[in-house]
C-alpha cells in the first residue's frame, strides 16, 4: 500500500515535470520493461533498443499520462507500439535471417543462465511477433482483449484472431514435441 | 459462457505449458536495479534535447510563416486576383492531400492487420 502511494506521488511529480521523480519511476520499471521486450522480441539487442526507446518516449510523453492505466501498463503499451513500428521498417527477408540468428544467440545465453532451453521458449520464439505479443499480453500479463487492442492500435477482432492463431500454433508445436518425447 | 470456458482452458494450458518457463526466463534475465544518478542524467539530457528541438522547430515555423506572409502581401500588391487564385489552389490541394493521406493510411492499417 505504501509502495503504491509512493508511486502515485512519484507519478504526480513526474507529470508536473520533476526530473528526479521521473528518473526514479523509470529506474524502478527498467528490469520489468526489459523482461517484457526480451520475451516479446526473443532478441537481446532488439530488446535493449526497444527498452531504451521506450524510456525516451516516456520522457517525451509523460506530460500526457493521465493515470487511466498503471504506469507499467503505459510503458508496455509504448514498447509494444515501438516494436510494431520497428518490425514494419525492417525488410522481410533480412528480418527472418536476423530473427533466426537472434533466437539462436538467446538460446545459447539462456542455456548458460538456466542450464536449459525449454521447448516452451522455442515454441514462443517461433511465433510471429504480432501473435507472440497478443498471446503474452493476454495469458502471461493478464490484459483483456480490449486493452491489448488499445496497446497494439488494432481492432479487437484482430487481437482475438491473433490470440487464437498463436495458441493454435503453440499447442501444435508443443504437442508435436510431447509425441516425439513419448515415442 | 462457452467462450469464457474456452478462454479459461487456454489460460490454464498456457500456465501449465509455458507460463512457468517464462517465469524462469524472467528470473534468469532479471536486471539489477540501476543507480539513480545515471538515470537522472539520462532523463535531464533528453529533456534538454527536447527543449532545444522545440525552440528550433518554433523558430523554423515563425521563419516560414513570415516568408509566406511577405510573399502573400507582395502578390496582393501586384494583383489580388492572383492572390485569390493561389489561395484557392492551396485550399484544393490541401483538401486533396488530406483525403489521399487518409485513404492511404486506412489501406496500410488494413494490410498490417
Interface residues (C-beta under 8 A of the other chain):
Chain A: X19 X20 X22 X23 X24 X26 X27 X28 X30 X31 X34 X35 X38 X39 X55 X56 X59 X60 X88 X110 X113 X114 X118 X120 X121 X123 X124 X135 X136 X139 X140 X154 X155 X158 X163 X167 X170 X171 X174
Chain B: X10 X11 X13 X14 X15 X17 X18 X19 X21 X22 X24 X25 X26 X28 X29 X30 X31 X32 X33 X34 X36 X39 X40 X42 X43 X44 X46 X47 X50 X112 X113
